[in-house]
Amino acid sequence: MKNRILYSAIILLGSTGILESQTVISPNSALRSHETLEIKKIDLTAENTTIYLSVENRITGGTFCADKNIYISAPDGSRVNIISSNGIPVCPDVYRFRSPGERLDFVLNFPPLVKGTPSINLIEDCHENCFSFYGVVLDPDLNKKIDDAFTHAEKSEPAAAIVGLAGIAEETGNKNPGAEGLIYLNLVKLYISAGNRVKAAVWYKKIESCGLPEAPLYLKHLNSLGIKF
């Protein structure tokens, strides 16, 4: 529950008209597979989508690689496959960490997204230890509001965090599926931590009925934490 967001928009003039470039720093995501794997930055341009990631090794003899089958999916059902990667071996080749605590920074390159895409899923399609990020929020203003709510949670102020996230949910509705899943998921956790199972159940049921393709994954995650209604 950290993440800070920086947004920059650059207007590029060309023969095809006005193109918008956007950079999102440390975007929030609803769910990720690896605790120590982070999206540091996403560059969105009319030419490509570039995702900068970092992973921390926490074991002796750790290894990491990126499969050739990695894709981005968007709420509109569109999907783009990886073009290339930098700084990381393609499986079955692996990067061998020298010690626990070492970080590996790498870059994944994709075709451009449809303009105005509010959120994405980043998925490595492989057989084991595959990485994934679901509900990565691309809206800079929305990321800032989510960051502010999470700051209250970090300060052990669950009530303020709940008010912040519930307000975002009311304001955003279902306009940003990634943020919708993220907010519902974290409101369940926050109400559980605050000892209010009745309210937690309300938001749990919202996940069940929201119609998001990722909803079963969110429920499975909650169930793994012993949260089920």
Secondary structure, DSSP 4 states (H G I P E B T S, - for coil): ------EEEEEEEETTEEEEEEEEES---SEES-TTEEEEEEEE-SS-EEEEEEEE--STT-EE-B-S-EEEE-TTS-EEE--EEESSPBTTS-EE-SSTT-EEEEEEEEPPPPTT--EEEEEE-SSSS--EEEEEE--HHHHHHHHHHHHHHHTT-HHHHHHHHHHHHHHHTTS-HHHHHHHHHHHHHHHHHTT-HHHHHHHHHHHHHS--TTHHHHHHHHHHTT---
